[in-house]
Amino acid sequence: MSAIDDTRKLLQDFLAPELRAITVRLDTLEKRIDGIDRKIDGNQSEIMAALRQVTDYAAVLSRLSKLEARLPEHAQ
């Protein structure tokens, strides 16, 4: 066998299956990472919604405090 044939056989017998196995593993990891990304995006949306509620609540409390400050002393 020539060196070219030996190299070709090595690539076919060893490297090609290994590369396929690595590709399958990388595809699996990519899917898992995509799933984690979706979870993070969902959690981020929930957190932002909760922060908006807190901000809205704080704004209402601030306005209520200002209104209470305007009331005459005996009406409180």
Chimera marker file (.cmm) of the C-alpha trace (Angstrom):
<marker_set name="trace">
<marker id="1" x="0.000" y="0.000" z="0.000" r="1" g="1" b="0" radius="0.5"/>
<marker id="2" x="1.158" y="3.475" z="-0.745" r="1" g="1" b="0" radius="0.5"/>
<marker id="3" x="1.248" y="6.273" z="1.791" r="1" g="1" b="0" radius="0.5"/>
<marker id="4" x="-1.778" y="7.856" z="0.132" r="1" g="1" b="0" radius="0.5"/>
<marker id="5" x="-3.776" y="4.647" z="0.450" r="1" g="1" b="0" radius="0.5"/>
<marker id="6" x="-2.706" y="4.266" z="4.080" r="1" g="1" b="0" radius="0.5"/>
<marker id="7" x="-3.758" y="7.818" z="4.832" r="1" g="1" b="0" radius="0.5"/>
<marker id="8" x="-7.082" y="7.372" z="3.061" r="1" g="1" b="0" radius="0.5"/>
<marker id="9" x="-7.765" y="4.166" z="5.006" r="1" g="1" b="0" radius="0.5"/>
<marker id="10" x="-6.868" y="5.858" z="8.293" r="1" g="1" b="0" radius="0.5"/>
<marker id="11" x="-9.250" y="8.703" z="7.534" r="1" g="1" b="0" radius="0.5"/>
<marker id="12" x="-12.059" y="6.357" z="6.557" r="1" g="1" b="0" radius="0.5"/>
<marker id="13" x="-11.568" y="3.888" z="9.384" r="1" g="1" b="0" radius="0.5"/>
<marker id="14" x="-10.826" y="6.202" z="12.262" r="1" g="1" b="0" radius="0.5"/>
<marker id="15" x="-11.371" y="9.886" z="11.679" r="1" g="1" b="0" radius="0.5"/>
<marker id="16" x="-14.649" y="9.810" z="9.750" r="1" g="1" b="0" radius="0.5"/>
<marker id="17" x="-16.578" y="7.864" z="12.439" r="1" g="1" b="0" radius="0.5"/>
<marker id="18" x="-15.027" y="9.988" z="15.170" r="1" g="1" b="0" radius="0.5"/>
<marker id="19" x="-16.038" y="13.175" z="13.371" r="1" g="1" b="0" radius="0.5"/>
<marker id="20" x="-19.606" y="11.863" z="13.009" r="1" g="1" b="0" radius="0.5"/>
<marker id="21" x="-19.713" y="11.029" z="16.725" r="1" g="1" b="0" radius="0.5"/>
<marker id="22" x="-18.403" y="14.474" z="17.610" r="1" g="1" b="0" radius="0.5"/>
<marker id="23" x="-21.007" y="16.066" z="15.332" r="1" g="1" b="0" radius="0.5"/>
<marker id="24" x="-23.794" y="14.133" z="17.060" r="1" g="1" b="0" radius="0.5"/>
<marker id="25" x="-22.530" y="15.193" z="20.481" r="1" g="1" b="0" radius="0.5"/>
<marker id="26" x="-22.248" y="18.817" z="19.393" r="1" g="1" b="0" radius="0.5"/>
<marker id="27" x="-25.790" y="18.735" z="17.991" r="1" g="1" b="0" radius="0.5"/>
<marker id="28" x="-27.047" y="17.356" z="21.319" r="1" g="1" b="0" radius="0.5"/>
<marker id="29" x="-25.219" y="20.071" z="23.254" r="1" g="1" b="0" radius="0.5"/>
<marker id="30" x="-26.582" y="22.741" z="20.937" r="1" g="1" b="0" radius="0.5"/>
<marker id="31" x="-30.143" y="21.542" z="21.579" r="1" g="1" b="0" radius="0.5"/>
<marker id="32" x="-29.575" y="21.566" z="25.334" r="1" g="1" b="0" radius="0.5"/>
<marker id="33" x="-28.118" y="25.072" z="25.182" r="1" g="1" b="0" radius="0.5"/>
<marker id="34" x="-31.091" y="26.258" z="23.129" r="1" g="1" b="0" radius="0.5"/>
<marker id="35" x="-33.425" y="24.825" z="25.769" r="1" g="1" b="0" radius="0.5"/>
<marker id="36" x="-31.535" y="26.610" z="28.536" r="1" g="1" b="0" radius="0.5"/>
<marker id="37" x="-31.627" y="29.858" z="26.542" r="1" g="1" b="0" radius="0.5"/>
<marker id="38" x="-35.418" y="29.574" z="26.221" r="1" g="1" b="0" radius="0.5"/>
<marker id="39" x="-35.737" y="29.022" z="29.980" r="1" g="1" b="0" radius="0.5"/>
<marker id="40" x="-33.550" y="32.034" z="30.707" r="1" g="1" b="0" radius="0.5"/>
<marker id="41" x="-35.555" y="34.190" z="28.301" r="1" g="1" b="0" radius="0.5"/>
<marker id="42" x="-38.786" y="33.071" z="29.973" r="1" g="1" b="0" radius="0.5"/>
<marker id="43" x="-37.418" y="33.773" z="33.445" r="1" g="1" b="0" radius="0.5"/>
<marker id="44" x="-36.161" y="37.151" z="32.322" r="1" g="1" b="0" radius="0.5"/>
<marker id="45" x="-39.626" y="38.039" z="31.034" r="1" g="1" b="0" radius="0.5"/>
<marker id="46" x="-41.197" y="37.007" z="34.336" r="1" g="1" b="0" radius="0.5"/>
<marker id="47" x="-38.661" y="39.034" z="36.307" r="1" g="1" b="0" radius="0.5"/>
<marker id="48" x="-39.213" y="42.109" z="34.146" r="1" g="1" b="0" radius="0.5"/>
<marker id="49" x="-42.995" y="41.797" z="34.593" r="1" g="1" b="0" radius="0.5"/>
<marker id="50" x="-42.558" y="41.549" z="38.374" r="1" g="1" b="0" radius="0.5"/>
<marker id="51" x="-40.265" y="44.597" z="38.379" r="1" g="1" b="0" radius="0.5"/>
<marker id="52" x="-42.853" y="46.575" z="36.411" r="1" g="1" b="0" radius="0.5"/>
<marker id="53" x="-45.460" y="45.665" z="39.004" r="1" g="1" b="0" radius="0.5"/>
<marker id="54" x="-43.192" y="46.785" z="41.838" r="1" g="1" b="0" radius="0.5"/>
<marker id="55" x="-42.424" y="50.011" z="40.013" r="1" g="1" b="0" radius="0.5"/>
<marker id="56" x="-46.127" y="50.632" z="39.399" r="1" g="1" b="0" radius="0.5"/>
<marker id="57" x="-46.882" y="49.890" z="43.065" r="1" g="1" b="0" radius="0.5"/>
<marker id="58" x="-44.142" y="52.292" z="44.199" r="1" g="1" b="0" radius="0.5"/>
<marker id="59" x="-45.516" y="55.011" z="41.916" r="1" g="1" b="0" radius="0.5"/>
<marker id="60" x="-49.016" y="54.549" z="43.342" r="1" g="1" b="0" radius="0.5"/>
<marker id="61" x="-47.668" y="54.723" z="46.895" r="1" g="1" b="0" radius="0.5"/>
<marker id="62" x="-45.756" y="57.886" z="46.066" r="1" g="1" b="0" radius="0.5"/>
<marker id="63" x="-48.830" y="59.549" z="44.594" r="1" g="1" b="0" radius="0.5"/>
<marker id="64" x="-50.913" y="58.452" z="47.576" r="1" g="1" b="0" radius="0.5"/>
<marker id="65" x="-48.372" y="59.927" z="49.977" r="1" g="1" b="0" radius="0.5"/>
<marker id="66" x="-48.469" y="63.244" z="48.119" r="1" g="1" b="0" radius="0.5"/>
<marker id="67" x="-52.261" y="63.283" z="48.223" r="1" g="1" b="0" radius="0.5"/>
<marker id="68" x="-52.277" y="62.469" z="51.931" r="1" g="1" b="0" radius="0.5"/>
<marker id="69" x="-49.822" y="65.309" z="52.552" r="1" g="1" b="0" radius="0.5"/>
<marker id="70" x="-52.312" y="67.743" z="50.958" r="1" g="1" b="0" radius="0.5"/>
<marker id="71" x="-55.189" y="66.722" z="53.221" r="1" g="1" b="0" radius="0.5"/>
<marker id="72" x="-55.978" y="68.973" z="56.183" r="1" g="1" b="0" radius="0.5"/>
<marker id="73" x="-54.701" y="67.651" z="59.495" r="1" g="1" b="0" radius="0.5"/>
<marker id="74" x="-58.136" y="66.761" z="60.914" r="1" g="1" b="0" radius="0.5"/>
<marker id="75" x="-59.192" y="64.789" z="57.810" r="1" g="1" b="0" radius="0.5"/>
<marker id="76" x="-56.364" y="62.269" z="58.169" r="1" g="1" b="0" radius="0.5"/>
<link id1="1" id2="2" r="1" g="1" b="0" radius="0.2"/>
<link id1="2" id2="3" r="1" g="1" b="0" radius="0.2"/>
<link id1="3" id2="4" r="1" g="1" b="0" radius="0.2"/>
<link id1="4" id2="5" r="1" g="1" b="0" radius="0.2"/>
<link id1="5" id2="6" r="1" g="1" b="0" radius="0.2"/>
<link id1="6" id2="7" r="1" g="1" b="0" radius="0.2"/>
<link id1="7" id2="8" r="1" g="1" b="0" radius="0.2"/>
<link id1="8" id2="9" r="1" g="1" b="0" radius="0.2"/>
<link id1="9" id2="10" r="1" g="1" b="0" radius="0.2"/>
<link id1="10" id2="11" r="1" g="1" b="0" radius="0.2"/>
<link id1="11" id2="12" r="1" g="1" b="0" radius="0.2"/>
<link id1="12" id2="13" r="1" g="1" b="0" radius="0.2"/>
<link id1="13" id2="14" r="1" g="1" b="0" radius="0.2"/>
<link id1="14" id2="15" r="1" g="1" b="0" radius="0.2"/>
<link id1="15" id2="16" r="1" g="1" b="0" radius="0.2"/>
<link id1="16" id2="17" r="1" g="1" b="0" radius="0.2"/>
<link id1="17" id2="18" r="1" g="1" b="0" radius="0.2"/>
<link id1="18" id2="19" r="1" g="1" b="0" radius="0.2"/>
<link id1="19" id2="20" r="1" g="1" b="0" radius="0.2"/>
<link id1="20" id2="21" r="1" g="1" b="0" radius="0.2"/>
<link id1="21" id2="22" r="1" g="1" b="0" radius="0.2"/>
<link id1="22" id2="23" r="1" g="1" b="0" radius="0.2"/>
<link id1="23" id2="24" r="1" g="1" b="0" radius="0.2"/>
<link id1="24" id2="25" r="1" g="1" b="0" radius="0.2"/>
<link id1="25" id2="26" r="1" g="1" b="0" radius="0.2"/>
<link id1="26" id2="27" r="1" g="1" b="0" radius="0.2"/>
<link id1="27" id2="28" r="1" g="1" b="0" radius="0.2"/>
<link id1="28" id2="29" r="1" g="1" b="0" radius="0.2"/>
<link id1="29" id2="30" r="1" g="1" b="0" radius="0.2"/>
<link id1="30" id2="31" r="1" g="1" b="0" radius="0.2"/>
<link id1="31" id2="32" r="1" g="1" b="0" radius="0.2"/>
<link id1="32" id2="33" r="1" g="1" b="0" radius="0.2"/>
<link id1="33" id2="34" r="1" g="1" b="0" radius="0.2"/>
<link id1="34" id2="35" r="1" g="1" b="0" radius="0.2"/>
<link id1="35" id2="36" r="1" g="1" b="0" radius="0.2"/>
<link id1="36" id2="37" r="1" g="1" b="0" radius="0.2"/>
<link id1="37" id2="38" r="1" g="1" b="0" radius="0.2"/>
<link id1="38" id2="39" r="1" g="1" b="0" radius="0.2"/>
<link id1="39" id2="40" r="1" g="1" b="0" radius="0.2"/>
<link id1="40" id2="41" r="1" g="1" b="0" radius="0.2"/>
<link id1="41" id2="42" r="1" g="1" b="0" radius="0.2"/>
<link id1="42" id2="43" r="1" g="1" b="0" radius="0.2"/>
<link id1="43" id2="44" r="1" g="1" b="0" radius="0.2"/>
<link id1="44" id2="45" r="1" g="1" b="0" radius="0.2"/>
<link id1="45" id2="46" r="1" g="1" b="0" radius="0.2"/>
<link id1="46" id2="47" r="1" g="1" b="0" radius="0.2"/>
<link id1="47" id2="48" r="1" g="1" b="0" radius="0.2"/>
<link id1="48" id2="49" r="1" g="1" b="0" radius="0.2"/>
<link id1="49" id2="50" r="1" g="1" b="0" radius="0.2"/>
<link id1="50" id2="51" r="1" g="1" b="0" radius="0.2"/>
<link id1="51" id2="52" r="1" g="1" b="0" radius="0.2"/>
<link id1="52" id2="53" r="1" g="1" b="0" radius="0.2"/>
<link id1="53" id2="54" r="1" g="1" b="0" radius="0.2"/>
<link id1="54" id2="55" r="1" g="1" b="0" radius="0.2"/>
<link id1="55" id2="56" r="1" g="1" b="0" radius="0.2"/>
<link id1="56" id2="57" r="1" g="1" b="0" radius="0.2"/>
<link id1="57" id2="58" r="1" g="1" b="0" radius="0.2"/>
<link id1="58" id2="59" r="1" g="1" b="0" radius="0.2"/>
<link id1="59" id2="60" r="1" g="1" b="0" radius="0.2"/>
<link id1="60" id2="61" r="1" g="1" b="0" radius="0.2"/>
<link id1="61" id2="62" r="1" g="1" b="0" radius="0.2"/>
<link id1="62" id2="63" r="1" g="1" b="0" radius="0.2"/>
<link id1="63" id2="64" r="1" g="1" b="0" radius="0.2"/>
<link id1="64" id2="65" r="1" g="1" b="0" radius="0.2"/>
<link id1="65" id2="66" r="1" g="1" b="0" radius="0.2"/>
<link id1="66" id2="67" r="1" g="1" b="0" radius="0.2"/>
<link id1="67" id2="68" r="1" g="1" b="0" radius="0.2"/>
<link id1="68" id2="69" r="1" g="1" b="0" radius="0.2"/>
<link id1="69" id2="70" r="1" g="1" b="0" radius="0.2"/>
<link id1="70" id2="71" r="1" g="1" b="0" radius="0.2"/>
<link id1="71" id2="72" r="1" g="1" b="0" radius="0.2"/>
<link id1="72" id2="73" r="1" g="1" b="0" radius="0.2"/>
<link id1="73" id2="74" r="1" g="1" b="0" radius="0.2"/>
<link id1="74" id2="75" r="1" g="1" b="0" radius="0.2"/>
<link id1="75" id2="76" r="1" g="1" b="0" radius="0.2"/>
</marker_set>
